[in-house]
């Protein structure tokens, strides 16, 4: 007799283990909500800019050179981290550690540059609406860079363990890379919006 | 039926709760988390309800004579906050969603069990933050917390309120992410997309809303927090800020949050109605798509809360039309349910009564909602009791009725015990009349000009207000049979069996309550969840009869 709902035959692992991409899918869903958070910040910034007579106000001019160097650094780190991902696909764990280490270092230098920029700007968070937005947006992005550096260092730390990553098992490496690219893309938009567009 | 614990590689960290105190630990099993959410929500329902009773007691007379006006404002603010963020959303999405979405699609757990537990434990954290805010008198600027009011009154309490809301928001994003990954990636392969239960579609639509709309709210709240504590001037007009901007950020979340609260409940009654009417659901696809349509259109209507905030005419036009359009998919659902009931073999169980009650209440609340979409009418009744009446019809008559319906429907699955039907019916009758008595006069009050959020009003409104207060007391008493019923039945109720309603969706194929990891071996789906009357039911019944006969023979 045909049973309506048979409860047999499927292997029990027909869950998470059979779908290695479910973590990446989760990450993309997370990044969707993250990008909306930045999207809201961008919208806020644009609405203030649209309503202001002078933007940025005279007492809060932005410095361009250091952020430009920082941008170059962050964009090139996206290529470096990709080398790490390629290394793990070739089972080259020392290579993974090297490239990821360099990426983390570049991220840290970026953060240092941001702190240096903050200290030399001559105006603070509460000076005017422009400085409110400026510090809030760059600071919020800086927090994400910090989180990215921690993620990457986490991957480096885990790769020490025997067999934690291999050419067949590298979802964690890939996820760190995707997250780092995301942080990078957000920075490019932010740089264009806050720094480049103030020139015009 | 013998229940064997299943030990699988990689799943050793799934302790099922056996003792009551296991529910107070960081447990990663989705069923435990579901019950944690539900119990927490029902505790906070009492707290929010007590606040509502205090508010109504204050309003029984025209003078402020029961509580201090500052306390009244704090009660009003926290009643709204608790009912929305710690009762309806955690119960409907967190509770039922966590418990039943994996069970309905044949998954062993949620995709990210630890993230799931973390998402739950952010809620108690938010509760602690809200409690701390009462050291400074509690947030008093209403649940919308518009600046500049929220930046002036009780700023310290307001800061803690903001932190609590950010915690709840993060929890909701984590939960939403988990639901989406679970449904898309862990659905049992034999289940076609056209066989996914409608409750899951509703949860997914709500998850999309949570993922898209919560981040802007978080940014808005963060900016408010910075304004209060770090001297920024995002929302300070005297320093170049813009108060309307906050309203945009706030309503971009808080309007869709309405759908966050009703979509899961629509899902629940899309399960309850066909099962208790013994009929295939009418328009499966229409209901599934309408959930997604509500989710999509719902994201583009938020400005209708701001018609009186100096919104330009073209914007009013756009948002009037989009608001009216939301009524279309909602109407599709209502008609589908009514068509399902048509000629059905209806069993008037408590779950069914609450589902039918929901339909009638929601139609009423929906119609007053449509009237509010029209700008001239909205200008007239803005911030009056008409609004209060409208959204309580939708949220109490909609969401709360739906949660009750879900409890009556799924309690046997969650606990293995049946609820007492007689008490359930008493509960329904009291709730139904209580709701009308409380919220119907509010429409009249609003049309004749009584503003909302006030402790003192013109004496001409006294009579209708006293009716509302009597209704609120009736509602307060109505939960006594319910809570007694749940606790009593949980301890010494009649045994339920695996499938007391003879339902066809997957969650009823496992034991009641489900075993660890839900099934000993995963089910294979051979037909849809609502195919009643397609001979399958006869088969199941014949089988059950044969089993009973066998058991008798064995005796």
Boltz contact constraints between the chains, C-beta under 6 A:
constraints:
  - contact:
      token1: [A, 4]
      token2: [B, 536]
      max_distance: 6.0
  - contact:
      token1: [A, 5]
      token2: [B, 509]
      max_distance: 6.0
  - contact:
      token1: [A, 5]
      token2: [B, 523]
      max_distance: 6.0
  - contact:
      token1: [A, 6]
      token2: [B, 524]
      max_distance: 6.0
  - contact:
      token1: [A, 7]
      token2: [B, 521]
      max_distance: 6.0
  - contact:
      token1: [A, 7]
      token2: [B, 523]
      max_distance: 6.0
  - contact:
      token1: [A, 8]
      token2: [B, 521]
      max_distance: 6.0
  - contact:
      token1: [A, 10]
      token2: [B, 522]
      max_distance: 6.0
  - contact:
      token1: [A, 12]
      token2: [B, 8]
      max_distance: 6.0
  - contact:
      token1: [A, 14]
      token2: [B, 522]
      max_distance: 6.0
  - contact:
      token1: [A, 15]
      token2: [B, 108]
      max_distance: 6.0
  - contact:
      token1: [A, 15]
      token2: [B, 186]
      max_distance: 6.0
  - contact:
      token1: [A, 19]
      token2: [B, 185]
      max_distance: 6.0
  - contact:
      token1: [A, 22]
      token2: [B, 111]
      max_distance: 6.0
  - contact:
      token1: [A, 22]
      token2: [B, 181]
      max_distance: 6.0
  - contact:
      token1: [A, 22]
      token2: [B, 185]
      max_distance: 6.0
  - contact:
      token1: [A, 25]
      token2: [B, 181]
      max_distance: 6.0
  - contact:
      token1: [A, 25]
      token2: [B, 185]
      max_distance: 6.0
  - contact:
      token1: [A, 26]
      token2: [B, 177]
      max_distance: 6.0
  - contact:
      token1: [A, 26]
      token2: [B, 181]
      max_distance: 6.0
  - contact:
      token1: [A, 29]
      token2: [B, 177]
      max_distance: 6.0
  - contact:
      token1: [A, 29]
      token2: [B, 180]
      max_distance: 6.0
  - contact:
      token1: [A, 30]
      token2: [B, 177]
      max_distance: 6.0
  - contact:
      token1: [A, 32]
      token2: [B, 211]
      max_distance: 6.0
  - contact:
      token1: [A, 33]
      token2: [B, 173]
      max_distance: 6.0
  - contact:
      token1: [A, 33]
      token2: [B, 211]
      max_distance: 6.0
  - contact:
      token1: [A, 33]
      token2: [B, 215]
      max_distance: 6.0
  - contact:
      token1: [A, 36]
      token2: [B, 212]
      max_distance: 6.0
  - contact:
      token1: [A, 36]
      token2: [B, 215]
      max_distance: 6.0
  - contact:
      token1: [A, 37]
      token2: [B, 215]
      max_distance: 6.0
  - contact:
      token1: [A, 37]
      token2: [B, 219]
      max_distance: 6.0
  - contact:
      token1: [A, 40]
      token2: [B, 216]
      max_distance: 6.0
  - contact:
      token1: [A, 40]
      token2: [B, 219]
      max_distance: 6.0
  - contact:
      token1: [A, 41]
      token2: [B, 219]
      max_distance: 6.0
  - contact:
      token1: [A, 125]
      token2: [B, 230]
      max_distance: 6.0
  - contact:
      token1: [A, 126]
      token2: [B, 231]
      max_distance: 6.0
  - contact:
      token1: [A, 126]
      token2: [B, 232]
      max_distance: 6.0
  - contact:
      token1: [A, 129]
      token2: [B, 233]
      max_distance: 6.0
  - contact:
      token1: [A, 129]
      token2: [B, 240]
      max_distance: 6.0
  - contact:
      token1: [A, 132]
      token2: [B, 232]
      max_distance: 6.0
  - contact:
      token1: [A, 132]
      token2: [B, 234]
      max_distance: 6.0
